[in-house]
Amino acid sequence: MSEENKGALGFKQDTPMERFLNGLIVENPTLVLMIGMCPTLAVTTSAINGVTMGLATTFVLALSNAVISLLRKVIPDTVRIPAFIVVIASFVTLVQLVMQAYVPVMYQALGVYIPLIVVNCIIFGRAEAYASKHEIVPSFFDGIGMGLGFTCAITVIGLFRELIGGGTMFDVQVFGEGSVVPGPVGYFFSQYQPIRIFIQQAGAFIVLAVLIAIMNQVKFNMEKKGKDTSKFGVGGCCSDIEIKDPKKVKEELLAKERAEKAQIGVKQEQIKPSDIKVPEKEPVKVGEEDKK
């Protein structure tokens, strides 16, 4: 297998495993590509909110990717964006109705952010960049990988915010008064005073920044061990755009400029002096007044 046909983790490109791990690790939408920040920062006040929002997004991502891939040769290029929105909105409506019927508490907790899944740039970006250009199976697993990568990231953010800011973990009291931990350790935990800023808006930015720093450190350690991390985060919503080295771009521009100058020089050399015709001047007529 050539290096060009391998993904960042060594798997063959566009296989189910490569697509799954790509969204989970290599192009994690939250910690690597940093897209979909609106729900990431808004709904992660608790871990359960993160899990629910992430699974709902995963469902929409996987199925919309599959349907768009299935219809990619049928949808005219001029109306592909409205068609993508219709497909995505249909699955979001399905999720909204199911949650409203079976988990009304979570439906009320997430509120307006459930219908806003329609305009989540993770879903629309994968539809445009990947599903509309590839087969149904890799597109389906691309949606699952991206969705679970998003789910894991916002769940961890919600877990840290809930634990530090409220002393709970999945609504179970761990730190602070009423801790469920027994013995001396439980007494020590019960003395903890929650840092309320972590369940406010600023806490979301703090936890997100720490997790991104950890992700960058992991990437740095992989590079020190000689592993190729050049493909980390270069895809996402712009996976078909070739990222070039600025030096190479400058060299290409200089080479193009030299070629154009050389071509102009050759054309000038091919012109013979005999081919250059100077327009003859018309004889000046001297009027009667000028003669006088």
C-alpha positions in Angstrom: 0.0 0.0 0.0 1.5 3.3 -1.0 1.8 6.2 1.4 -0.6 8.3 -0.6 -3.4 5.8 0.0 -2.9 5.7 3.7 -4.7 7.8 6.3 -3.0 9.5 9.2 -3.2 6.4 11.4 -1.9 4.0 8.8 -5.2 2.6 7.6 -6.2 2.5 3.9 -8.2 5.7 3.0 -12.0 5.6 2.7 -12.3 2.3 4.6 -14.9 2.1 7.5 -12.1 1.9 10.1 -10.1 4.7 8.7 -13.2 7.0 8.5 -14.3 6.1 12.0 -10.9 6.8 13.6 -10.4 9.9 11.4 -13.4 11.6 13.0 -12.7 10.3 16.4 -9.0 11.3 16.6 -7.4 12.7 13.5 -10.0 15.3 12.6 -11.9 15.5 15.8 -14.3 18.3 15.1 -14.0 19.9 18.5 -10.5 19.4 19.7 -8.6 19.4 16.3 -10.8 21.3 13.7 -12.5 23.4 16.3 -15.8 23.6 14.5 -19.3 23.4 16.0 -18.3 25.7 18.9 -21.9 27.0 19.5 -23.3 23.7 21.1 -19.9 22.9 22.5 -19.8 26.0 24.7 -23.5 26.3 25.3 -24.9 22.9 26.3 -21.9 21.4 28.2 -23.0 22.5 31.6 -23.3 18.8 32.5 -22.0 15.5 31.2 -25.5 14.1 30.5 -26.3 17.2 28.3 -23.1 16.5 26.4 -23.9 12.8 25.8 -27.5 13.6 24.7 -26.5 16.4 22.3 -23.6 14.3 20.9 -25.7 11.2 20.2 -28.4 13.3 18.6 -25.8 14.9 16.4 -24.2 11.5 15.6 -27.6 10.1 14.5 -28.2 13.1 12.1 -24.6 13.0 10.8 -24.5 9.3 10.0 -27.9 9.1 8.3 -27.7 12.4 6.4 -24.2 11.5 5.1 -25.6 8.1 3.9 -28.7 9.7 2.2 -26.6 12.5 0.6 -24.1 10.0 -0.7 -26.9 7.8 -2.1 -28.4 10.7 -3.9 -25.1 12.5 -4.9 -25.5 11.6 -8.6 -29.2 12.6 -8.7 -29.0 16.0 -7.0 -28.2 18.7 -9.5 -25.1 20.7 -8.6 -26.9 24.0 -8.7 -29.4 23.0 -6.0 -27.2 20.7 -3.9 -27.1 23.1 -0.8 -30.9 23.4 -0.5 -31.1 19.6 -1.0 -28.6 19.0 1.8 -30.5 21.3 4.1 -33.8 19.4 3.4 -32.2 16.0 4.1 -30.5 17.3 7.3 -33.6 19.1 8.5 -35.7 15.9 8.0 -33.5 13.9 10.4 -33.3 16.7 12.9 -37.1 16.9 13.0 -37.2 13.1 13.6 -34.8 13.4 16.5 -36.7 16.4 17.9 -40.0 14.5 17.9 -38.5 11.3 19.4 -36.8 13.3 22.2 -40.0 15.3 22.9 -42.0 12.0 23.2 -39.5 9.8 25.2 -37.0 12.1 27.0 -38.9 15.3 27.6 -36.6 16.4 30.4 -33.6 16.3 28.1 -35.6 17.9 25.4 -36.4 20.9 27.6 -32.8 21.0 28.9 -31.3 21.3 25.5 -34.1 23.6 24.2 -33.4 25.5 21.0 -30.1 23.7 20.4 -31.8 20.6 19.1 -33.4 22.3 16.1 -30.1 24.3 15.6 -28.4 21.0 14.7 -29.7 21.8 11.2 -27.2 24.6 10.9 -24.3 22.8 12.7 -21.3 23.3 10.5 -20.0 19.8 11.3 -23.0 18.2 9.6 -23.2 20.5 6.7 -19.4 20.5 6.2 -19.2 16.7 6.1 -22.1 16.6 3.6 -20.4 19.0 1.3 -16.8 17.9 1.7 -17.2 14.1 1.9 -20.6 12.5 1.5 -21.4 14.3 -1.8 -18.2 12.9 -3.3 -17.8 9.3 -1.9 -19.7 6.0 -1.6 -22.4 5.3 0.9 -20.5 3.0 3.3 -17.4 5.2 4.0 -19.7 8.3 4.1 -21.9 6.5 6.8 -18.8 5.6 8.9 -17.4 9.1 8.4 -20.6 10.5 10.0 -20.4 8.0 12.9 -16.7 8.8 13.5 -17.3 12.6 13.4 -20.4 12.3 15.5 -18.7 10.2 18.2 -15.6 12.4 18.2 -17.9 15.3 18.8 -19.8 13.3 21.5 -16.6 12.3 23.4 -15.3 15.9 23.3 -18.4 17.6 24.6 -19.1 14.9 27.2 -15.6 15.3 28.7 -16.0 19.1 28.7 -19.4 18.8 30.4 -18.0 16.2 32.9 -15.2 18.5 34.0 -17.5 21.6 34.2 -20.1 19.7 36.2 -17.5 18.1 38.6 -15.5 21.3 39.3 -18.4 23.7 39.2 -21.0 21.7 41.0 -19.3 18.7 42.6 -21.5 16.2 40.7 -20.8 13.6 38.0 -23.8 12.6 35.9 -26.0 14.2 38.6 -24.4 12.1 41.4 -22.9 14.2 44.2 -19.2 13.4 44.4 -17.7 16.5 45.9 -19.2 18.9 48.4 -22.0 18.4 51.0 -23.9 15.2 50.5 -21.0 13.3 48.8 -21.8 9.7 48.2 -18.2 8.6 48.7 -17.9 6.7 52.1 -15.2 6.9 54.8 -12.5 9.4 55.4 -12.1 10.1 51.7 -15.8 11.0 51.6 -15.3 13.4 54.5 -12.5 15.1 52.7 -14.6 15.3 49.5 -17.5 16.8 51.5 -15.3 19.8 52.4 -14.9 20.7 48.8 -16.4 24.1 47.7 -17.5 24.1 44.1 -16.0 26.7 41.8 -19.1 28.1 40.3 -17.4 29.9 37.4 -17.0 26.5 35.7 -20.7 26.1 35.1 -20.9 29.6 33.7 -19.8 30.6 30.1 -16.2 31.4 31.1 -15.8 27.8 32.4 -16.6 26.4 29.0 -13.7 28.4 27.4 -11.3 27.4 30.2 -12.0 23.7 30.0 -12.0 23.7 26.2 -8.6 25.5 26.1 -7.1 22.9 28.5 -8.3 20.0 26.4 -7.0 21.5 23.2 -3.6 22.0 24.9 -3.6 18.4 25.9 -4.4 17.3 22.4 -1.6 19.5 21.0 0.8 17.9 23.5 -0.2 14.4 22.5 0.4 15.4 18.8 3.8 16.9 19.8 4.8 13.6 21.6 3.8 11.6 18.6 6.1 13.8 16.4 9.0 13.3 18.8 8.6 9.5 18.4 8.8 9.9 14.6 5.1 9.4 13.8 3.6 11.3 10.9 1.1 13.9 12.2 1.0 16.1 9.1 -2.5 14.9 8.2 -4.0 15.9 11.6 -6.6 18.5 11.1 -6.0 19.2 7.4 -9.4 17.9 6.2 -12.7 18.6 7.8 -14.9 21.0 5.9 -12.1 21.8 3.4 -10.8 18.2 2.8 -10.5 18.7 -1.0 -8.4 21.9 -0.7 -4.7 21.2 -1.2 -2.6 22.8 1.5 0.8 23.9 0.0 4.0 25.0 1.6 4.3 28.8 1.2 7.9 28.3 -0.1 6.7 26.0 -2.8 3.9 28.4 -3.8 6.5 31.2 -4.1 8.8 29.0 -6.2 5.9 28.1 -8.5 5.0 31.7 -9.0 8.6 32.7 -9.8 8.9 29.8 -12.3 5.6 30.8 -13.9 6.8 34.4 -14.2 10.2 33.3 -15.7 8.4 31.1 -18.2 6.1 34.0 -19.3 9.1 36.3 -19.7 11.0 33.7 -21.7 8.0 33.1 -24.0 7.7 36.9 -24.6 11.5 37.0 -25.4 11.1 34.1 -28.0 8.2 35.9 -29.7 10.3 39.1 -29.9 13.2 37.2 -31.5 11.0 35.6 -34.1 10.0 39.1 -35.4 12.2 40.1 -38.3 13.0 43.8 -39.1 11.5 43.3 -42.6 8.2 42.3 -41.0 7.9 45.6 -39.3 6.0 48.0 -41.5 6.1 51.6 -40.7 3.0 53.4 -42.0 3.8 55.9 -44.7 3.0 59.5 -43.9 0.6 61.3 -46.1 2.1 64.2 -48.1 1.3 67.5 -46.6 -0.8 69.7 -48.9 0.2 73.3 -49.0 -2.7 75.6 -49.2 -2.9 78.8 -51.2 -2.7 80.8 -48.1 0.6 79.1 -47.1 2.1 79.8 -50.5 1.5 83.5 -50.1 
